[in-house]
Amino acid sequence: MPYDRYVCTGKLGVFGLMRFWQQHSRGTDSAPRNPQNLEELRADRLLLAGLRIGIRETFDFLMVTQPSFEEFEDWVLAKNGGSIEPERVQRLNAALRGDGSFELESILNEAVLSPDDLAFWNEHGYVVVKKAVDATACAAAIDAIFSYARISKDDPDSWYGQQIWIPLADHPALWKNRNSPRIHTAFSQIWRRRDLWMNVDVCGVNPPVRPGYQFQGTPLHWDMTLAPPIRFGTQAILYLTDTTADQGAFSCVPGCHRWLEEWLRNIPAAESPREVARKKLQATPIAGDAGDLIIWHQALAHAATPNLGSFPRVVQYMNMFPSQFDVNPTWI
């Protein structure tokens, strides 16, 4: 058994949940403060995905509320509508112990990505999944995001005054998109396996630039460590609005997953690869229609772009990953 710390499961019966609470709560007398090992890092990611709770909301709750373990379990249960199906708990526990496997039943029998799509993925490190969700699903998600952020479609002034990342993670419209069989199937084709977990991430509203408002997004970056060897992993963004190249499109450096390690070796030790990338690498904006999903290799440098259109670019972030995946604990 690769992972066996704090087996106590509590009333939810979720393996390792008490360990997670102890390790990440502030002010719990029993909480160990030992550095996490690789298995614990994997377990944390699996726990959150299997329990369908987001990283930001979970750590905000633990740090601000400082709940007891029982209160933490109650919060997890409430996030799941008051109940967690036993089959999901069994599947999650098996994955955490490393002694079981499962296959997503939502994966379609027919392929979503064509051979040409997969060849494009291998060459460029990203792929556009057309019509990953339908127009009705996009509209419902936009309504949920705008309601949460108190944004009115008809009032441009309401589009501003907040960050472009909207911390909405739990809503039926968002879960309908996360549960899309086309999305699950596309991820399965890229990972070449069916035992995948969907993470719970936030949304984004990128309003048009205008006098007095400048683009608030991050410059070219990676969301992974640049310590070699470069691990395989994915990230994805779902366009909820039609997005042309100049309407705040996602941008990336196509193909850099193939030459990144060699490029990093040529960076002088005194220089930051991340700073060099921002100065020298050129990103390409990727346009798409509402309902299109862009999946990219995590080794692609990427960024958001200014919205030069007339309406906010609205997106939902998501990702899928298998029960077992490589972790590099060294961050550079």
Secondary structure, DSSP 8 states (H G I E B T S, - for coil): ----S----TTTT-TTHHHHHHHH-SS-TT-------HHHHHHHHHHHHHTT--HHHHHHHHHHH---HHHHHHHHHHHTTT---HHHHHHHHHHHHTS-----TTS-SS-SS-HHHHHHHHHHSEEEETTSS-HHHHHHHHHHHHHHHT--TT-GGGG-SS-SEE-----HHHHHHHT-HHHHHHHHHHHT-S-EEE----EEEE-B-BTTB---S--SB-SS---SS----EEEEEESS-B-TTBS-EEE-TTHHHHHHHHHHTS-TTS-HHHHHHHH---EEE-B-TT-EEEEETTS-EE---B-SSS-EEEEEE-EEESS--------
